[in-house]
Amino acid sequence: MAKNEEQDNSRQLLHLVLGGELTDIQGVEFANLEEVDIVGVYPNYARAYDAWKGAAQRSVDNAHMRYFIVHMHRLLDPEEEPGEA
């Protein structure tokens, strides 16, 4: 197990996985906010990554569909050093 995975498993670092169809594949603006897919909130990056990968693979046929991992713990604790997560 990698060091970052060990840290993620010992401390709750919330991550949000969401996605939807974008207006432009070069940007991050959703075409319809009412149709944004909230996959879930996960206690560490490893679990969020697994959820992101599954959602992204299910939508591979739509070039405008993108899924993202949002590091919620960084929003909740902006004083945290970037290397800590």
N, C-alpha and C positions, 0 to 999 in steps of 0.2 A: 504494500500500500504506500502511495506517495505521501510525502510530508503534508502537502496541502489537503489531501483527503483525510488524513489523520486529524488535522486542525478542524476541518469542516465537521467531522463526526463528533468532536469533543465540545464544540460550541455552536449554538444555533445562529446561523447566518442566513436570514431569510432571503429567498430568491423567488421572483415572480416570473412565470413563463406565460407569454401571451403572443398572439399573432393575428394576422388578417391580411386581406388583400390591400396592396399599396396602390396609390395613384400613379406612382412612377417607380420602376424597379431600382432607380438610383437613389431614391429618398427613403424617408421613414414616415411618410404621411399616409394614414389609413384612408381607404376609399370610403368606408362606411363605419363609423364608430359603433353603431348599433350591432354590427356583425363581428366585432373583435372577439376572438376566441380566447377566453381566459382559461388557460390549461390548468393552472393551479399555483399555489404557494408552497415552496419546499424549504426544508430546514438546512440545506447545504447545497453547494454548487454541483456536486456529483449527482444528486437526485434530480436537481433542476435540469442538468445537462441531459440525463436520460429521458426526461419528459419532453424537452425541447427536440431532441433527436427523433423521438417517435412521432411527434406532431409534424415536424418538418418532412419526414419521410412520407407521411400520409398525404401531404399536399404537394408532392414533388411534380405532379403534372401541371400545376398552375404556376407559371413563372412570376406572377405578381404577388403570390402568397409568401409571406415571410413570418417567421417566429423569432422571438427575442427572449433573452434572459435579462431581467432587470435585477440588479443587486440592491434589493430593498434595504438591507442592513446598512448600506452606505448612505441611503436617504434618511434613515432613522437615526444614524449616528455619524453625522458629517465630520466630526472631529477625528474619527478613526483613520489611522494611517493606511494608505492604499496597499502596502505590503502585508498588512495584517489579515487581509481577506484573500 
